[in-house]
């Protein structure tokens, strides 16, 4: 039966056909997309032509007719010279490449695309690729290669964001697949985090304020630079500092084991500044010379931002930045956050052998925030 405007508005999840090869797909997320079924070079396929309600039923039917007319007149349904996924992906890499300081990053981008995405969608025009295609790429690696799959997903999404901006398609097909991919089964409480792109300007705003005491300013910046928990910073003592390492004893750590934090060049400067104001064994003391209140830094964040972010969320800001802008292994990033990685033997090995890589990563975070 042909669709009606009311049927389109109330359509449930699934595939709904109209006359003339017009199809309405409704995703679990609520997204409604229009497709037209056509035959190109003897092969039947579906092409996305828009989304509802941006495109009404009448407009979708009109656009579907335009596609069929183009095909009848010998056009290939690609009047905008729509690029294939591989072609657009390469353009995206070249566009981003000048901003990457790590020369390995573009190589890994291309390798990820070539290994996982290209075999299935590389030669397809970007406007013909569906969420089902994306799901077919991610499902086989989602459970046993979660980090790799996440990077593949992020990079494909970047390509399709570009396709949308350049007018090659209406929507990004990567988003709807989230509801179809299994979680890892853990219930995680996500702390609201400031986008990493805004952290540097926030730090500058705090530094320029005349209403915040110098010690609180230093404590906040130190917490962000080390990606540590606020309690670890507030209770930090001078005896825990050894050259460019901050060795936090097990009794102060959430996981009840000693954690070594590598200190960037700016962190060492902060310690030198704090040393000129030293009045107790606590590095960043409060007004009573003991550890600052647990609300001191959080109230500062509320006052100078007000969007509900948390101090703990800066750890997420660091993780998001490191995932999107560096090629460090997941183990290195997790160890910077004092997270458990692997079994006890692997954890012991990682703590002893990856300190140099952790030092490099933390310094890159410092450089990013101070450029």
C-alpha positions in Angstrom: 0.0 0.0 0.0 1.2 3.5 -0.8 2.4 5.7 2.1 0.4 8.7 3.3 1.7 11.7 5.2 0.1 10.4 8.4 1.6 6.9 8.0 5.0 8.4 7.5 4.7 10.5 10.6 3.6 7.5 12.8 5.9 4.9 11.1 7.5 2.4 13.4 11.0 0.9 13.2 11.4 -1.0 10.0 11.2 -0.7 6.2 8.2 0.9 4.6 7.7 0.8 0.8 5.9 3.4 -1.4 5.1 3.3 -5.1 7.9 4.0 -7.6 10.6 2.4 -5.6 10.5 4.9 -2.8 11.4 3.4 0.7 11.2 4.9 4.2 13.6 3.3 6.7 12.9 4.0 10.4 15.8 3.3 12.8 15.6 2.4 16.5 17.0 5.9 17.3 14.0 7.4 15.7 15.9 8.6 12.5 13.7 8.3 9.4 15.5 8.1 6.0 14.3 8.1 2.4 15.8 5.7 -0.1 15.0 5.0 -3.8 15.3 1.6 -5.3 17.0 1.8 -8.7 18.9 -0.4 -11.1 22.4 0.7 -12.3 24.3 -1.3 -14.9 22.0 -4.2 -14.4 22.4 -4.2 -10.6 19.6 -3.3 -8.2 20.6 -1.0 -5.4 19.2 1.6 -3.1 20.3 5.2 -2.9 19.6 7.5 0.0 17.8 10.7 -1.1 17.1 12.5 2.2 15.6 12.2 5.6 12.2 12.9 7.2 10.9 15.5 8.1 13.5 17.5 6.1 12.0 15.9 3.1 8.2 15.4 3.1 6.5 12.4 1.4 5.6 14.6 -1.6 9.2 15.9 -1.9 10.6 12.4 -1.5 8.4 11.1 -4.3 9.5 14.0 -6.5 13.2 13.4 -5.8 12.7 9.6 -6.5 11.2 10.5 -9.9 14.2 12.7 -10.6 16.5 9.8 -10.0 14.6 7.5 -12.2 14.5 10.1 -15.0 18.2 10.6 -14.8 18.8 6.8 -15.1 16.5 6.6 -18.1 18.4 9.4 -19.8 21.7 7.5 -19.3 22.9 9.2 -16.1 24.4 7.0 -13.4 22.5 8.7 -10.6 25.6 10.6 -9.6 25.0 14.1 -11.1 27.1 15.7 -8.3 30.1 13.5 -9.1 29.7 11.9 -5.7 33.1 10.5 -4.6 33.6 6.9 -3.4 34.3 6.3 0.3 38.0 5.7 -0.3 38.4 8.9 -2.4 36.7 11.1 0.2 38.6 9.3 3.1 41.9 10.2 1.4 40.8 13.8 1.0 39.9 13.9 4.8 43.3 12.5 5.7 45.1 15.1 3.5 43.0 17.9 5.1 43.8 16.8 8.6 47.4 15.9 8.0 49.0 19.4 8.4 47.5 19.6 11.9 49.0 16.3 13.1 52.4 16.5 14.8 52.9 12.8 14.9 53.9 11.5 11.5 52.6 8.1 12.3 49.0 9.3 12.6 48.1 9.7 8.9 49.7 6.3 8.2 47.6 4.7 10.9 44.5 6.5 9.6 45.1 5.1 6.1 45.9 1.6 7.4 42.7 1.4 9.5 40.6 2.5 6.6 42.3 0.1 4.2 42.1 -2.9 6.5 38.5 -2.6 7.8 36.4 -0.2 5.7 37.8 -0.3 2.2 37.1 -4.0 1.5 33.4 -3.5 2.1 32.6 0.2 1.2 35.7 1.6 -0.4 34.4 1.6 -4.0 30.9 2.7 -3.1 29.7 6.3 -3.6 29.4 7.9 -0.2 25.7 8.6 -0.7 24.9 5.0 -1.3 26.4 3.6 2.0 23.9 2.7 4.6 24.0 2.1 8.4 23.7 -1.6 7.6 27.0 -1.4 5.7 28.7 0.3 8.7 27.3 -2.4 11.0 28.7 -5.1 8.8 32.2 -3.6 9.2 32.1 -3.2 13.0 30.2 -6.2 14.2 33.0 -8.8 13.4 35.6 -6.9 15.5 33.5 -5.1 18.1 33.8 -7.7 20.9 37.4 -8.9 20.6 39.0 -5.7 19.1 37.0 -3.0 20.9 39.6 -0.3 20.8 40.3 -0.9 17.1 36.6 -1.0 16.3 36.1 2.3 18.1 38.8 3.9 16.1 37.4 2.5 12.9 34.0 3.9 13.8 35.4 7.3 14.7 37.3 7.6 11.5 34.5 6.5 9.3 32.2 9.0 11.1 34.7 11.8 10.3 34.5 10.9 6.6 30.7 10.9 6.6 30.6 14.2 8.5 32.6 15.6 5.7 30.2 14.1 3.1 27.3 15.7 4.9 29.0 19.1 5.1 30.0 19.0 1.4 26.4 18.1 0.4 26.9 14.5 -0.8 24.4 13.1 1.7 21.9 14.2 4.2 23.0 12.3 7.3 25.9 10.4 8.8 25.1 6.6 8.7 27.5 5.8 11.5 25.4 7.2 14.4 22.5 4.8 14.2 24.7 1.7 14.6 25.3 2.4 18.3 22.0 0.9 19.3 22.8 -2.3 17.4 26.3 -2.8 18.9 26.6 -4.7 22.2 28.0 -3.0 25.2 30.7 -4.6 27.3 28.3 -5.4 30.1 29.7 -2.9 32.6 27.6 -0.1 34.2 29.9 2.9 33.9 29.1 6.2 35.6 30.3 8.9 33.2 31.4 12.1 34.8 30.4 15.2 32.7 33.6 16.3 31.0 34.7 19.5 29.3 35.5 19.0 25.6 39.3 18.7 25.4 39.3 21.5 22.8 38.1 24.0 25.4 40.4 23.0 28.3 43.3 25.2 27.4 41.1 28.3 27.2 39.5 27.4 30.5 42.9 27.2 32.2 43.9 30.6 30.8 40.6 32.1 32.1 41.3 30.8 35.6 44.9 32.0 35.5 43.8 35.5 34.5 41.2 35.7 37.3 42.0 38.0 40.3 39.4 36.3 42.5 41.2 32.9 42.9 44.1 32.4 45.2 47.4 31.4 43.6 47.4 28.0 45.4 44.0 27.0 44.1 45.0 28.0 40.5 48.1 25.8 40.8 46.2 22.9 42.2 43.6 23.0 39.4 46.2 23.2 36.6 48.3 20.4 38.2 45.2 18.2 38.4 44.4 18.7 34.8 47.9 18.3 33.5 48.5 15.0 35.4 45.0 13.6 34.6 44.8 12.8 38.3 41.8 12.6 40.7 41.3 15.8 42.7 41.7 14.0 46.0 45.1 12.8 44.9 46.2 16.4 44.2 44.6 17.9 47.3 46.4 15.4 49.5 49.7 15.4 47.7 52.8 15.8 49.9 56.3 17.1 49.1 57.8 13.8 50.2 56.0 12.1 47.3 57.9 14.0 44.7 61.1 12.4 43.3 62.6 14.4 40.4 60.0 14.2 37.6 57.9 11.5 39.3 55.0 11.9 41.8 54.8 8.6 43.7 51.4 8.3 45.3 51.3 5.7 48.1 48.8 2.9 47.9 46.7 4.1 50.8 45.9 7.3 48.9 44.9 5.5 45.7 41.4 4.2 44.8 42.8 0.9 43.6 44.9 0.6 46.8 48.2 0.3 45.0 51.1 2.7 44.5 50.9 4.9 41.4 53.7 6.7 39.7 52.7 9.9 37.9 55.1 11.4 35.3 55.4 15.1 35.6 55.5 17.3 32.6 57.7 20.5 32.3 54.8 22.7 33.3 54.0 20.5 36.3 57.6 20.9 37.5 57.2 24.7 37.1 54.0 24.5 39.2 55.8 22.7 41.9 58.5 25.4 42.0 55.9 28.1 42.3 54.1 26.2 45.1 57.5 25.7 46.9 57.8 29.5 47.2 54.5 29.4 49.2 55.3 26.3 51.2 53.8 26.3 54.7 53.3 22.6 55.4 54.1 19.1 54.0 50.9 19.4 51.9 51.9 20.7 48.5 48.5 22.5 47.8 47.2 23.4 51.3 43.9 25.0 52.1 43.4 27.9 54.5 43.9 25.7 57.5 47.2 24.5 56.1 45.8 21.0 55.7 44.4 19.5 52.5 42.0 21.7 50.5 38.3 20.9 50.8 37.0 18.5 48.3 34.6 21.2 47.0 37.2 23.9 46.4 38.1 22.9 42.9 34.6 21.8 41.9 33.1 25.1 43.0 35.7 26.9 41.0 34.7 24.9 37.9 31.0 25.7 38.5 31.7 29.4 38.9 33.9 29.8 35.8 32.1 27.4 33.5 28.6 26.5 34.8 27.8 23.7 32.4 27.8 20.9 35.0 31.2 19.5 34.2 33.2 17.9 37.0 36.9 18.0 38.0 37.0 14.2 37.6 35.7 14.8 34.0 39.1 16.3 33.0 40.4 12.7 33.1 37.9 12.0 30.3 39.0 15.1 28.5 42.6 13.8 28.5 41.5 10.3 27.4 39.4 11.7 24.5 42.3 14.0 23.4 44.8 11.1 23.5 42.5 8.8 21.5 41.8 11.3 18.8 45.2 13.0 18.5 47.9 10.5 19.4 48.9 6.9 18.5 49.8 5.7 22.0 48.6 2.3 22.9 45.5 1.9 25.1 47.7 0.5 27.9 49.8 3.6 28.1 46.7 5.8 28.3 45.0 3.6 30.9 48.2 3.6 33.0 48.3 7.3 33.0 44.9 7.2 34.7 46.0 4.5 37.1 43.5 2.0 35.6 44.1 -1.7 35.8 45.3 -3.3 32.5 45.5 -7.1 32.1 46.4 -9.6 34.7 48.8 -9.0 37.6 51.9 -10.0 35.7 51.0 -7.7 32.8 50.3 -4.9 35.2 53.7 -5.2 36.9 55.4 -5.3 33.5 53.5 -2.3 32.2 54.3 -0.2 35.3 58.0 -0.9 35.1 58.4 -0.7 31.3 56.0 2.0 30.1 57.1 4.9 32.2 59.0 6.5 29.4 56.0 6.3 27.1 53.7 7.6 29.8 56.1 10.5 30.3 56.0 11.3 26.6 52.2 11.2 26.5 51.8 13.4 29.5 54.3 15.9 28.0 52.3 16.0 24.7 49.1 16.7 26.8 51.0 19.6 28.4 52.2 20.9 25.1 48.7 20.8 23.7 47.3 22.8 26.6 50.1 25.4 26.5 50.5 25.9 22.7 
